């Protein structure tokens, strides 16, 4: 495209130069030969007409380097940096590598065929690529739970940097998609976000867009859309910084919430399971629809769960036995949060802090490990390190991601 613009621009300038030189020569000749002024005026009009035709013709030929903002680019779905497709009419599309976008299968998040055994993740940043941690989280869930469907629901970018016609001719081979496609129980879904919220109690919240002005925009969207997915289809939600260490088997993982600490006074929203139609997901979604504070960071997550559990189930903070809802289990922090957020740095230490036998035992006994990205995001996973705790676990539970570590930023 740039070569085409440069070529046309060069031709444009050279042709314009010739016309102007011809006009200058002709006018000079008219003056020298004492051509009457009236005839000179007609000649000038003729030359100006030629220049106008020239400019109109070439302005159509030259591509616009700055297309209008309301062009179809804003209506495109971005699979990654090299692919753009039109938004699907359904809730989303299930994407597959090495298959043309026209062949991608439609996804309907309200289908009753969706099992509450599914595990689902939401990537809400709109990034076209997964990080190593994110890919590892999804792979570890799929690897340890081969009998459960795993859905990675990705938010489409609002803009595509590449030309849609050219980009559809490029291969669909990002490393994270190659890795996750090796697992037959994984489906990667690009959401049509507008359609996904339409017709739900959260439609007004989404369309009014006050949340877009919040400094916690992405966090609030994440809090809302995970509850919406529970409401629409049910299943087990996991944050993308949860590393799965064991299979989620047995009734204990059905309709459950998880404490984040040993004091049992905070129920997190990084791990949630509610079956489709569960009364708690209905209560949560009503609360989120009615109460929104763009300045509150955790109110729409853990605080909202605490409020509903207190009002509906009589739960008192620090006393799990006060729960009056028999169809909701409260799991200990040891299931997914064996290491507290304030100590998450120890997971990334080069020496691995192998002397802390008690913590290592708790990690071994847990079903998942929360990496607390909000605190530890800038601590790298050194996949080749033999003592870093996270690296040791990653090599065991997401080996395909680790084998392609160099492909991730």
BABA-68623 format. One record per atom (N, C-alpha, C): y, z, x. Coordinates in steps of 0.1 Angstrom, whole numbers, plus 5000, padded with zeros to 4 digits. Example, Ala and Ser with C-alpha at 12.3 -4.5 7.8 and 13.67 -1.06 7.14 Angstrom:
BEGIN
494350785132
495550785123
496750785132
497850715128
498950715137
500050795129
***
This chain:
BEGIN
498850005008
500050005000
501350005009
501350095019
502550095028
502649965035
501549905039
501649775046
502249665037
501849675024
502349575014
503849595012
504249715011
505749745009
506449695021
505949725033
506649685046
506749535047
505649465043
505649315044
506649255034
506649305022
507549255012
509049285016
509249405021
510549445025
511049355036
510249325046
510649235057
510949095051
510149045042
510348915036
511648915028
511849025021
513049035013
514349025022
514349105033
515549105041
515748975048
514648905053
514848785060
515348675050
514848675038
515348575028
516748595024
517148725022
518448755018
519448715029
519048735042
519848695053
520148545053
519048465050
519248315050
520148275039
520048335027
520948305016
522448335019
522648455025
523948495028
524548405039
523748365049
524248275059
524648135053
523748095044
524047965038
525347965030
525548075023
526748095014
527948095023
527848165035
529048175044
529348045050
528347965053
528547835059
529147735049
528647745036
529147655026
530647685022
530947815021
532347855018
533247805030
532847825042
533647775053
533847625053
532847555049
533047405048
534047375037
533947445026
534847415015
536347435019
536547545026
537947575031
538447465041
537547435050
537947335060
538247195054
537447165044
537647035037
538647035026
539347155025
540447165015
539947135000
538747194997
538147174983
539047254974
539447194962
540247264952
539647394949
540547494946
540147634943
539247644931
539447554921
538647564909
537247524912
537047424920
535647384924
535047494933
535847554942
535347664950
534847784941
535547814930
535147924922
533847894915
533647774910
532347734904
531247744915
531447714927
530447714938
530047864940
531147954940
530848094943
529948154931
530348114919
529548164907
528048114909
527847994913
526547934914
525748014925
526448044936
525748114947
525448264943
526348324936
526048464931
524948464921
524848354913
523648344903
522348344911
522348264922
521148254929
520748394935
521748464940
521448594946
520848694935
521448684923
521048774912
519548744909
519248614907
517848574904
516948624916
517348614928
516548654939
516248804939
517348884936
517149024935
516249064924
516349004912
515549034900
514049004903
513848894909
512448844912
511748944922
512448984933
511849064943
511749214939
512649254930
512549394925
511249414917
510749304910
509549314903
508349314913
508449244924
507349234933
507149364941
508249434944
508149554952
507549664945
506549734950
506049854943
506949964944
507050044933
507950164933
507350274941
508050314952
507550414961
507650554954
508450574944
508550694937
508350674922
507150664917
506850644903
507450754895
507850724882
508350824873
507350944871
507951064869
507151174868
506251174855
506651104845
505951094833
504850984833
504550934844
503450834845
502150904843
501050824840
499750884837
499250984847
499850994859
499351084870
499151224864
500151274856
500051404851
498851424841
498251314837
497151324827
495851294833
495751304846
494551284854
493851404857
492551394858
491651504862
491351484877
491551584885
491251564900
489951634903
488951564908
487751624912
487951684926
488651614934
489051664947
490151574953
490451584965
491651514970
491451364970
490251304968
490051164968
489551104955
489751184944
489251134931
490151174920
490351074911
491151104899
490551034887
490351104876
489851044864
490651084852
490551014842
491351054830
490651174824
491551254817
491051384811
489951344800
488851424800
487851394789
488451454776
487851404765
488251454752
487551584748
486451614754
485751744751
486351854760
485651964760
486152074769
486152044783
485351954788
485251924802
484251814805
483951794817
482951704822
482151764833
480751734832
479851784843
479851674854
480351714866
480351614876
479151614885
478751494890
477651484899
478051394911
477551424923
477851344934
477251204933
477951104939
477350974940
477150904927
477850954916
477750894903
479150864899
479350744893
480750704889
481250794878
482450824878
483050924868
482650884853
482550754850
482250714837
480850764832
480050794842
478650844839
478550994838
479651064841
479651214841
479451254826
478651364824
478251404811
479351504806
479651484793
480651574786
480051714785
480951814785
480651954784
481352014772
480652084764
481252154753
480952304754
482052374757
481852514759
481552594747
481652534735
481352614723
479952594718
479152514725
477852484721
476952604719
476252614709
475352724707
474052714716
473952604722
472752584731
472952654744
474152694747
474452764760
473852904759
472952924768
472253054769
473053164774
472953284769
473653394774
473053444787
472053374792
471453394805
472253324816
473153244812
473953164822
474853254831
475053214843
476053284852
477153184853
478453234852
479553144853
480653194862
481353104868
482453134877
483653054872
484853094874
486053024871
486853004884
487152884888
488152854899
489452814892
490452894892
491652874884
492852834892
492752814905
493852784913
494352634912
493352554907
493652404907
493452334920
492952414930
492552354943
491452254941
491452144949
490352054948
489152084956
489252184965
488252224974
487852364972
486652404974
486252544975
486252594989
486552714991
486552775004
485052815007
484852845020
483552885024
483053005015
483953105013
483553225005
483153184991
483953094985
483653054971
482352984970
482152884979
480952814978
479752904981
479852994990
478853094993
478453174980
479553214973
479353304961
478553224951
478853104948
478153024938
476652994943
476552954956
475252924961
474353044960
474853164964
474053284964
473553324950
474453304940
474053324926
472853234922
473053104925
472053004922
470753024929
470853054942
469653074950
468853194946
469453304942
468753424939
468353424924
468853334916
468553324902
468153184898
467053134903
466752994900
466452964886
466153064878
465753044864
466953064855
468153084860
469353104852
470252984855
470852924844
471852824847
473152884853
473752814862
474952854869
476052754866
477152794860
478252704857
479452744866
479952644873
481252664880
482252584872
483152654866
484252594858
485452584866
485952454869
487052434877
488252384869
489352434873
490652394867
491052264873
491452164865
491852044871
493252054876
493651984886
494951984892
495851914882
497151954881
498051884872
498651754878
498351734891
498751614897
497751564907
497651434908
496751374918
497551304929
497351334941
498151284952
497751134955
496551094951
496150954954
496250864942
496250734945
496350644934
495050634927
495050644913
493850664905
492850544907
493450424908
492550304909
491850304923
492650334933
492050334947
491050444948
491450564943
490650684945
489350674938
489150604927
487850594921
486950514929
487350434938
486550354947
485950434959
486450554961
486050634972
484850714969
484050754979
482850834976
483150974972
482351024963
482551164958
481651254966
482051294978
481151364987
481851484994
482551564986
483051694993
481851784997
482051855007
480951935012
480452035002
481352104995
480952204986
480152144975
480452024970
479751954960
478351914965
478251874977
476951834983
476051964983
476652074987
475852194988
475352244975
476252254965
475852314952
474952214944
475052084947
474251994940
472751994944
472552064955
471152084960
470352184951
471152254942
470452354933
470452294919
469252264914
469152204901
469752284889
469852414891
470352504881
471952514881
472552444890
474052454890
474652324884
475752354876
476552254870
477952274873
478652174879
480152194882
480852124870
481752194864
482452144852
483952144855
484552024853
485952014853
486452034839
487352134837
487752164824
488952084820
488952044807
490151994801
490852124795
491752184802
492252314799
492952314785
493752214782
494352204769
493352214758
492352134759
491352124749
490552254748
490252314760
489452434761
490052554753
491452564753
492152674746
492352634732
492352504728
492752464715
491752524705
492352564693
491552614682
490952754685
491452824695
490952964698
492153064695
491853194695
492953284693
493953284704
493553224716
494453224727
495253094728
495153014718
495852884719
497352904720
497952984712
499353014712
499853064725
499053164731
499353214744
499453104754
498453014754
498352914764
499552804762
499752764750
500652654748
502152694749
502452824745
503752874747
504152884762
503152914770
503352904784
504253004791
504453124784
505253224791
504553274804
503153264804
502453304815
502753224828
503153094825
503453014837
504753054844
505553134838
506753184845
506453314852
505353374851
504953504857
504653484872
505053584879
504653584894
503153604895
502453644885
501053664885
500353554877
500953434877
500453324868
498953304870
498453284882
497053254884
496153364880
496553484883
495853604880
495653624865
496753604858
496753614843
495853504837
495953384842
495153274836
493653314839
493353364850
491953404854
491453514844
492353614842
491953724832
491653664818
492453574814
492353524800
491153434799
491053334808
490053234806
488653284808
488453394815
487053444816
486653504803
487553574796
487253634783
487053524773
487853414774
487753304765
486353244766
485853234778
484453174780
483453264775
483553394776
482653494770
482653474755
483853454750
484053444735
483453314730
483553204738
483153074733
481653054735
481053104746
479653074750
478853184755
479453294759
478753414764
478153384778
477653494784
477053484797
477553594807
477153574819
477453674830
478553614838
479753674838
480853624846
480853694859
481053614870
481253674883
482553624890
483253704896
484353664904
483853574916
484753494922
484253404932
484353474946
484453604946
484253684958
483153784957
482153754948
480953834946
479853754952
479253814963
478053764969
476853814963
476053734957
474753774950
473653804960
473053924959
472053964969
470653974963
470553984949
469253994943
469353914929
468153894924
468053834910
468553934900
469253884890
469753964879
468653964868
467654044869
466554044860
466554174852
466054164839
465854274831
467054294821
466854384811
467854404801
469054474806
468954534818
470154604823
471354514825
471054384827
472154294829
472554214816
472254274805
472554214792
473654304785
474754244782
475854314775
476254434784
476754414796
477054524805
478454504811
479054624814
480254634822
479954714834
480754704845
480454764857
481654854862
481354974866
482355064872
482655014886
483955024890
484354984903
484255094914
484155214909
484155324919
483255444915
483055534924
482055644922
482555744912
483955744910
484555844900
484255794886
483855674884
483555614871
484755624861
485955604867
487155604858
487755464857
487155364864
487755234863
486555134861
486655054850
485754944847
486454824851
485854744860
486454624865
486154504856
486854394859
486554274851
486054164861
485554204873
485054104882
483554064879
482854154871
481554134867
481454174852
481154074844
481054104829
479954024823
479154094814
478254014806
478354054792
478553954783
478553974769
477953844763
477053864754
476453754747
477453694737
477153564734
478053494725
478153564711
479353594706
479453654693
479553804694
479453864706
479554014708
480854064703
480854174696
482054224690
483154264700
482654304713
483654344723
484454224728
483854104729
484553984733
485653954723
485253964710
486253944699
487354044700
487154174703
488154274704
489054244716
488454204727
489254174739
490154054737
489653954731
490453834729
491553854719
491353934709
492453964700
493554044707
493154144715
494154224723
494954134732
494254044739
494953954748
495953864741
495553824729
496353724721
497653794716
497553924713
498654004707
499554064717
498954104729
499754184739
499754104752
500854054755
500953994768
502254044775
502054084788
503254134796
503254054809
504153964811
504153874823
504353954835
504854084834
505154164846
504054254850
503054264841
501854364843
500754284851
500354354862
499354284870
497854304865
497554434862
496154464858
495954484843
496954484835
496854524821
495854434814
495854304817
495054204810
493654204815
493354284825
491954284831
491354424828
491254504839
490654644837
491254724827
492654724826
493354814816
492954774802
492854644800
492554594786
491154634782
490254634792
488854674789
488854824786
489554904794
489655044792
490155074778
491155004774
491755034761
490855004750
490154894751
489154854740
487954954740
487454984752
486355074752
486655214747
487855254749
488355384744
488455384729
489155274724
489455264709
488155234701
487355144706
486155104698
484955184701
484755224714
483555294718
483755444721
484955494720
485255634723
485055674738
485055574747
484755604761
485955674767
485555784774
486555864781
486355834796
487555804803
487455774818
486755884825
485855844834
485055944842
483856004835
483655964823
482456024815
481755904808
480855844815
480155724809
479255774797
478855894796
478055944785
478855944772
480155934772
480955934760
480955804753
480355704759
480255574753
479455574740
480055534729
479355544716
478855404712
479055304720
478555164717
477255144724
476155154716
474855144721
474455004727
475254904722
474954764727
475854724739
476354824746
477154794758
476654894769
476154844780
475754924791
476854934801
476955054807
477855074818
477155104831
477255004840
476555014853
477355084863
476655144872
477255214884
477855114893
478855164901
479555074911
478555024921
477455094923
476455054933
475854924930
475954874918
475354744915
476054624922
477454634922
478154524928
479354564937
479654694937
480754744945
480354854955
479354834963
478854944972
479954984982
480854884985
481854914995
483254914987
483955024988
485255024981
486254934987
487254894979
488254794983
488954834996
489254964997
490055015009
489155005022
487854995020
487054985032
486454845034
486954755027
486354615028
486454555042
487454605050
487554545063
486354565072
485554665069
484454695077
483354585076
483354515065
482454405063
482654295072
483854285077
484254165086
484354205101
484154325104
484254365118
483254295127
483654265139
482754195148
481554275151
481654405153
480554495156
479754535144
480254505132
479554525120
479454665116
479954765124
479954905120
478454945117
477554905125
476154925122
475755075122
476655155127
476255295128
476355365114
477055295104
477255355091
475955325083
474955405085
473655375079
473755395064
474455485059
474555515044
475155395037
476255335042
476855225036
475955105037
475255085048
474354965049
473154985039
472755105037
471655125027
472155095013
473355135010
473855104997
474054954994
474454885005
474554735004
473154675001
472154725008
470854675007
470254694993
470654804987
470154844974
470954774962
472054724965
472954664955
472454524951
472954474940
472554344935
473654234939
474754284942
475854194946
476854274955
477654204963
478654264972
479954204969
480854284964
482254244962
483054234975
483554124979
484254104992
485754144991
486254164979
487554204976
488554114983
488553984979
489453884985
490953924984
491353994974
492754034973
493254114985
492254174992
492554255004
492054195017
490854135016
490254095029
490253945031
491053865023
491053725024
491353665038
492153735045
492553685059
491553725070
490453795066
489453825075
488353715075
488153645086
487253535086
485753575086
484953485080
483453505081
483053425094
482553495104
482053435116
480553415114
480253295109
478853275105
477853285116
478253265129
477353275140
477253415146
478053505141
478053645147
476853715142
476153785151
474953855148
475153995143
476354045144
476654185140
477554195128
478354085124
479254095113
478354105100
478654205092
477854235080
477854115071
479054055068
479153945058
478453825064
478553795077
477853685083
476353695081
475853815084
474353835083
473853805069
474653855059
474253835045
474453685041
475453625046
475753485042
474653395047
474153415059
473053335065
471853345057
471653455050
470453475042
470553425028
471753445022
471953415008
472653285004
473353235014
473953095011
473853015024
472552985028
472352915040
472852775041
472852705030
473452565030
474952565032
475652655026
477052675029
477352705044
476552795049
476652835063
476452715072
475452635069
475152515077
476252415078
477152415068
478252325067
479652405069
479552515076
480752605077
481952525084
481652435093
482752365099
483452275090
482852245078
483552155069
484552225060
484552355060
485452435052
486652475059
487752485052
489052525059
489052675061
***
